[in-house]
């Protein structure tokens, strides 16, 4: 593959459709050779952003650059960019070899046969090279589409919901496969998806989009462990958000009053310093135990809980715990077999470490970012 050494940069990119602002003053840099995901619900602007990079939409304002080259107004075929869509758009009458070789043959590349076979081996389809697309599974067809796009040696490969048509098991296999291919070649992947697990499995960096802007950008673990908005906290996984009052910011841990009980949050995860705040804790970070039994030194503790629902889901047991102020808190516990499951009606305490919580501005909507069936489109 060609080493282009070129970052993809968007500078103040805006796209309007009439009065509707689909992408609003977006500035970001995607380092050359990285796997970058644009993640968000349907209608958040991620596909419009991708289409502007591809040249299929023209920005209303701002610039798109690859390296130092301004490609904002270049036709799609003049950009060092290729796109893989959810629909594979393969030529049904051509073999796999001929589909992958198509771009090279059109450009008159002399050694196209060897390059084509090298690419078919990279996407692990060499035994099937003589077959037609209709003889392949969905996952195999997607690999053909990927090989056909990569053989043109694009500086940037755009992936628009590329695994959306596959079933769950095949989708997970292809996530691993895409990441393997990306690490073997020096091409920037920009992947658009509404699937949080897909983005977190593959991407080095994720930009979470909402209403045309980036809510937060960073590594998957940073976004998950330390969200800065309720939208990110809810869209990436599940979060318990509990209304609290900030009462002490003088020490390493910010102390909040949570319905009459004091708990701490490390300062690096405290994104508000006064007044009302959402105390956020992921369900799997919470330990649930019989009331008053365990020693909770160096842990936050909330007492007065009562289990209202128990769901066994194989790897974990999920508990709903009703708290004295009327809120139900969700807890996920690994099924390690170390103790008997708790039961409905059991009186319990909830504990977690101060570095496993986060604190958000209470003016934000606690339900922002929660997935609905419509978002999954």
Steps between C-alpha positions, in 0.01 A plus 500: 500500500612855435618692804325831454591644840195724480254583777135559420396841630162669521514872574179675603291274276127580497226347287153653474198359322274805485447610861621168640862487618614140455865564594588804708851655485683167526877508551699180548818322394517131416867393515630313196492123554246506784164328541253780575128458573221754468237367739151628561127444458316529171488861383796624707704608194753217481408374151478857368853556633620186323334607175678837514836322538408273208397794281136387479385814685657845491540688831298817549808637680846380604770288339590132460873428470701183449855584597553852372269453200166679517251251350185690600391563142665205324283243321479166684716310248780757537532446877731237657188355663292185454171407667352167610124514549256273682379378160802332344425614141704216349481415129287181503625374161871525595701258712647603834839542329348718228307711752815572701712560190247736340661828611853394405394375156311821430816697580709273277721364780729240342564270798138503607478121531759470778369809683147365480597160641697671780189699592272194483739322738496800735121476526533120531299402191768333283318162478187681373661724237324331207151518650229756426361726777169308518696192612640681806362577845430857606824520696701370204334751267593777741863385488489517118369857520779583746767348276365684196519830687845441653669385179484858370732598789283781637646737756169476688250214500147604597274233651131592510321253733689222318383216725137605541360231272672212681361292785642550850746210504638579155516870583724426801728282288526775238582760767809300592578442132477869410730594787751233391503633143534859616801419719671318210481795259580868538161642406280732704159346574208731579208289613145633540272298728215528750621180669696584815648152534618505139675835548659398831620164363682645200585868535812662648305823536124561515319828441150484650271720291168650598296765317780580256776554758754281679399446863830334593798349321760258633601138542220248560601439862528871579155577358345207685673549835496879508209647299466878514131521404187304584459426128836318486436329835173354370591439136814301582366223719269557795539738792328558832459877539406608852419859595747630760635823653868596487603584858884488512761556228802567724663154481601239242146364493203726435241420767131498415189456709294225341157514661650535848801270451849632419703346217823601323597537133862543389565851371602387149148360450316797652370717215316742724622659822196646671125483542289213376673217315429163343698232680570235235595137564510220242292193603798263489707724732251460787523219754174393661495318834275419792434810712755564775705185440819598314785731602486799262818684601636724218180449297199716437186351648130561456279320749128428509466312172250224427521265202193525274611291201754225431590402140744221421667567162775239490826686561339728755201549725322835469337649807262792533532657844237743632660776705331700780452811282294304246757433230591152372874440454625236257784266602678240282685227690727243333386144554824377658323252728662651809167550672134420463293748299298752696121484479208736456425687820852466648620807691837607354779757503666631182874570494753618243844660485528883474702465177216306337244782509468826306326831566305698239323835488141449621358740242549224239215263415543172689334314209714649221664237283280210606446278197154458354401255223498792253861588589615155396424579136 
